[in-house]
Amino acid sequence: MDGVPAMRFATVSVAGTQLYGAMREGGFVALSPGFPEWPSLLDVVRAGGLARLAEAAENAPVTHTEYAYEMVMPNAPRILCVGVNFPDRNAEYKDGSAQPKYMSLFARFASGFTGHECNLVRPPENHTLDYEGEVAIVIGKAGRRIGQSDAYDHIAALTLCNEGTIRDWVRHAKFNVTQGKNWDRSGAMGPWLVPFRDAAQLDEARIVTRVNGEVRQDDYLSRMMFPIRREIEYISTFMALQPGDIIVTGTPTGAGARFDPPRYLKPGDVVEIEVEGIGTLRNGVEDENV
């Protein structure tokens, strides 16, 4: 099943009720009813409770075979994204710039993301909806001025992100991209959280993005200009990282805007982002119903 590990935790909706629990081959194992003190996966992460969830899921039976995935942490309070973080991606800008000294950062909000197997939404105001396949890390241990050697100790879990962007809207102003990066349901995050175990999960990870089966992005996290250890170090310098914070770590070359002519997403397209050991995040595309 896309090379995913046995233990993975998702947020789903069943008949209008939001639940979290474990995914297995036969379906969904609802765990949230057994942990009323943790109303959401965010609360689980803040309490350091992923190991307890794993214990509860070990021999629990499948409770649901029909459900809809939600954005994996729909109440995530802070989502920081790293931009232009692969060498070929930097070259795509064709401005002759060398690797920057500091990373580019911007904030996204949970409302901009939908869940696995849900459609990304293209708004009527602009049709330059683009894809960006990325790995996202979920912070599990608070810290300020975290050293790179300790950075991985602060990660609770991994997930995948399609950091969908309305390209024309990132050009509306000189110094920010906020409005192009936060259209409702323009991106996706999920399908699930995979507990972080060891450095190999990130250091050896290969990320592949496909649109309608065609490979558009294919690279290794080891080639990042600002590795994840450095991202945690840098971000925690100016803000204390808290459990539940999400860092979206950067996308390889091959986004639709960089083709000539651009290859933006349109209704009916299917985008898949795959990382072995985490899984595959899959989304269709639809026009907003206004």
C-alpha positions in Angstrom: 0.0 0.0 0.0 2.4 2.7 -1.3 5.2 1.6 1.0 3.5 2.9 4.1 4.3 1.8 7.6 1.8 -0.2 9.6 1.1 2.6 12.1 -0.6 5.8 10.6 -3.1 8.1 12.2 -5.8 10.0 10.2 -8.6 12.4 10.8 -11.8 11.4 9.0 -15.5 12.3 8.9 -18.3 9.8 9.2 -21.8 11.0 8.6 -20.8 14.5 9.5 -18.9 13.5 12.7 -15.2 14.1 12.8 -13.1 11.3 14.2 -9.4 10.4 14.4 -7.9 7.0 14.6 -5.6 4.5 12.9 -5.6 3.3 9.2 -5.2 -0.3 8.3 -5.7 -2.4 5.2 -9.3 -3.2 6.0 -10.4 0.4 6.9 -10.4 2.9 9.7 -10.1 2.2 13.4 -11.8 4.9 15.4 -9.7 5.8 18.5 -11.0 9.2 19.5 -14.0 7.9 21.4 -11.6 6.2 23.8 -9.6 9.4 24.4 -12.1 12.1 25.3 -9.3 14.1 26.9 -7.8 14.5 23.4 -10.5 15.8 21.1 -8.2 16.0 18.0 -4.9 14.8 16.7 -3.5 18.2 17.6 -4.3 17.4 21.3 -2.7 14.0 20.9 0.5 15.5 19.6 0.5 18.2 22.3 0.1 15.5 25.0 2.8 13.3 23.5 0.2 10.7 23.0 1.0 9.0 19.7 2.6 6.0 21.4 -0.6 5.5 23.5 -2.6 5.7 20.3 -0.4 3.0 18.7 -0.9 0.8 21.7 -4.7 1.2 21.5 -4.7 0.5 17.8 -2.6 -2.6 18.0 -5.4 -5.2 18.3 -8.4 -3.0 17.8 -10.8 -4.0 15.1 -11.8 -1.9 12.1 -14.7 0.3 13.0 -15.5 2.0 9.6 -15.1 1.0 6.0 -16.9 4.2 4.7 -15.4 7.5 5.7 -13.9 10.7 4.1 -10.4 11.9 4.9 -10.1 15.4 6.4 -7.0 17.6 6.4 -4.9 15.5 8.8 -4.7 18.2 11.5 -7.6 20.5 10.6 -7.1 22.8 13.7 -3.3 23.1 13.3 -2.5 26.5 14.8 0.7 27.4 12.9 1.9 26.2 9.5 5.2 27.5 8.2 6.4 26.8 4.7 9.9 26.9 3.3 10.1 28.2 -0.3 12.6 27.7 -3.1 14.5 25.0 -1.2 16.0 22.8 -3.9 18.9 23.9 -6.1 17.1 23.2 -9.4 14.1 25.1 -8.0 16.3 28.1 -7.4 17.6 27.9 -11.0 14.0 28.0 -12.3 13.7 31.6 -11.4 16.4 32.4 -14.0 17.5 35.5 -12.1 21.2 34.4 -11.8 21.0 34.3 -8.0 23.2 31.9 -6.1 21.9 29.9 -3.2 20.5 32.4 -0.7 22.1 32.8 2.7 18.8 32.5 4.5 15.7 30.5 3.7 12.4 32.0 2.4 9.5 31.4 4.8 5.7 32.1 4.6 2.7 31.1 6.7 -0.3 29.1 5.6 -3.6 28.5 7.4 -5.3 25.1 7.9 -8.4 26.4 6.0 -6.2 26.3 2.8 -5.9 22.5 2.9 -8.3 19.7 2.3 -7.8 15.9 2.9 -6.6 12.9 0.9 -8.9 11.9 -1.9 -10.7 15.2 -1.8 -10.7 17.7 -4.6 -8.5 20.8 -4.7 -10.7 23.8 -5.5 -9.9 26.2 -8.4 -11.5 29.6 -7.7 -13.4 31.5 -10.4 -11.2 34.6 -9.8 -8.1 33.0 -11.2 -7.2 29.7 -12.9 -3.5 29.5 -12.2 -3.9 26.7 -9.6 -0.5 24.9 -9.3 0.8 21.9 -7.3 3.9 21.6 -5.1 4.7 18.2 -3.5 6.4 18.4 -0.1 7.1 16.6 3.1 5.7 18.2 6.2 7.0 17.6 9.7 4.9 17.9 12.9 6.6 19.3 16.0 6.2 17.2 19.1 8.5 18.8 21.6 8.7 22.5 22.3 12.0 24.3 21.9 13.7 27.6 21.3 17.1 28.1 19.6 17.3 24.4 18.8 20.6 23.1 17.6 20.8 21.1 14.4 22.2 18.1 16.3 19.0 18.0 18.5 16.5 19.1 15.8 15.1 15.6 15.0 14.4 15.1 18.7 11.6 17.7 18.3 9.7 15.9 15.5 6.6 13.9 16.4 5.4 12.8 13.0 5.6 13.2 9.2 2.9 13.8 6.6 2.6 14.9 3.0 1.5 18.2 1.6 0.3 19.5 -1.8 1.2 23.1 -1.2 -1.3 24.3 -3.9 -0.9 27.9 -5.0 -2.8 30.4 -7.1 0.3 31.7 -8.9 -1.0 35.0 -10.2 -2.0 36.0 -6.7 1.5 35.6 -5.3 2.4 38.5 -7.6 -0.1 41.0 -6.3 2.4 42.6 -3.9 6.1 43.0 -3.8 7.1 41.4 -0.5 4.6 38.7 0.3 2.9 35.6 -1.1 0.2 35.2 1.5 -2.8 35.8 -0.7 -1.7 33.3 -3.3 -1.0 30.6 -0.8 -4.2 30.6 1.3 -7.2 30.1 -1.0 -9.6 27.8 0.8 -9.0 24.1 -0.1 -6.4 25.0 -2.7 -3.9 22.5 -1.2 -4.0 19.3 0.7 -2.3 17.7 3.7 -2.3 14.0 4.7 -3.3 11.3 4.2 -2.2 10.6 7.8 0.5 11.2 10.4 3.3 8.7 10.4 5.2 8.7 13.8 8.8 9.8 13.4 11.3 7.1 14.4 14.7 7.8 13.0 16.7 10.0 10.7 16.5 7.7 7.7 12.8 8.5 7.3 13.9 12.0 6.1 17.5 11.7 5.1 16.8 8.9 2.6 13.4 10.1 1.4 12.6 10.5 -2.3 9.6 12.7 -3.2 7.7 12.1 -6.4 4.8 14.2 -7.7 2.6 12.9 -10.6 -0.2 14.7 -12.5 -2.5 12.3 -14.3 0.2 9.7 -14.0 3.0 11.8 -15.5 6.0 12.4 -13.2 6.4 16.2 -12.8 8.6 16.3 -9.7 11.2 13.8 -8.6 14.0 14.5 -6.0 15.6 13.6 -2.7 15.3 15.5 0.5 19.0 15.1 0.9 19.4 17.7 -1.9 17.6 20.5 0.0 19.6 23.7 0.2 18.3 24.1 3.7 18.0 20.7 5.3 15.2 20.0 7.8 17.7 20.2 10.7 18.6 23.7 9.6 14.9 24.6 9.1 14.2 23.7 12.7 17.3 25.5 14.0 16.5 28.7 12.0 12.8 28.9 12.7 13.3 28.2 16.4 15.7 31.1 16.6 13.0 33.7 16.2 10.0 31.8 17.6 9.6 29.0 20.1 8.4 25.9 18.4 5.4 24.3 20.0 3.9 20.8 19.8 1.5 20.8 16.9 3.4 23.3 14.8 3.8 22.1 11.2 6.8 22.9 8.9 6.3 22.3 5.2 9.8 21.7 4.1 10.1 22.7 0.4 9.2 21.4 -3.1 11.5 20.2 -5.9 11.6 21.6 -9.4 8.8 20.8 -11.8 5.8 22.8 -10.6 3.4 23.7 -13.4 4.3 27.4 -13.5 7.8 26.6 -14.7 6.8 24.9 -17.9 6.6 26.9 -21.2 3.7 27.4 -21.5 2.6 26.8 -17.9 0.7 23.6 -17.1 -1.7 24.6 -14.4 -4.2 22.3 -12.8 -7.7 22.0 -14.3 -10.9 20.2 -13.3 -10.5 16.4 -13.7 -6.8 16.4 -13.1 -5.4 14.0 -10.4 -2.3 14.9 -8.4 -0.4 12.3 -6.5 2.5 13.0 -4.1 4.4 9.9 -2.9 7.1 9.3 -0.4 8.0 5.7 0.4 7.6 5.1 4.1 4.9 7.8 4.4 2.5 7.0 1.6 0.7 8.8 -1.3 -1.5 11.9 -1.0 -4.0 11.9 -3.9 -6.3 14.7 -4.9 -8.5 15.6 -7.8 -9.4 19.1 -9.0 -12.7 20.8 -9.3 -14.0 24.3 -9.9 -15.5 26.2 -6.9 -19.2 26.0 -6.9 -20.3 29.7 -6.5 
